[in-house]
Amino acid sequence: MELLRTEGLRKEYGSKDSKVVALKPTNLIINKGEFTAIVGPSGSGKSTLLHLLAALDRPSSGHVYVNDKDIYTMNENDLSAFRRRNIGFIFQAFNLIPILSVEENIKLPLLMDGKKVDDGHIKEIMKALDIENRANHLPGEISGGQQQRTSIARALANKPEIIFADEPTGNLDSKNSNEVLDLLTSSIKRYNQTLVMITHDKDIAKRADRVITLFDGKIVEDKRIN
């Protein structure tokens, strides 16, 4: 069943001689419950596409529909609320709040939206990611790998409909990468979620249902794996 659709989605930066087209007009459909891996060389437009799909950056032209709603017709307040309630984003740079503890960082999106926190779910995620013994530590007091796991836990905390991930295993060794991927794939199955992930790891891409390859701002291959 279709969950997300783009029509003529395009993004450019700068103007005139300095104009750069980061994403050429893109038409794409992502189905509910699907794990899609986005691959391609640096500068191919992967992060631009991911940010546009996740409502983190407005397109220069074109549309993004989620459940048939054109999300970029919303004002900024409504778009922020939409992100908090429907989207989990795992940032490559973590984006943790340095003065909040690990547990507070994980709960933050829920508290900002006035939602009741499911403490059992939070504890379950933290245990699965092996950060439950770091719950009261500040981000600066834990390792890079633990910070990455905290950012993953935050993205899963509100049981979002769609999870977007930008190289979520980039700071982890192969063992922890596999454990994190196991958690993400089990989460989307358990909660009927959709996962869209940028990765350079061919082994991770092989576990996806579908692999989309970008080059020079456009999709050059869209292949079903499973």
Buried (B, 14 or more C-beta within 10 A) or exposed (E): EEBBBBBEBBBBEEEEEEEEBBBBBBEBEBBBBBBBBBBBEEBBBBBBBBBBBBBBBEBBEBBBBBEEEEBBEBEEEEBBEBBBBBBBBBBBEBEBEEEBBBBBBBBBBBEEEEBEBBEEBBEBBBEBBBBBEBBEBBBEEBEEBBBBBBBBBBBBBBBBBBBBBBBBBBBBEEEBBBBBBEBBBEBBEEBEBBBBBBBBBEEBBEBBBBBBBBBEBBBEEEEEEE
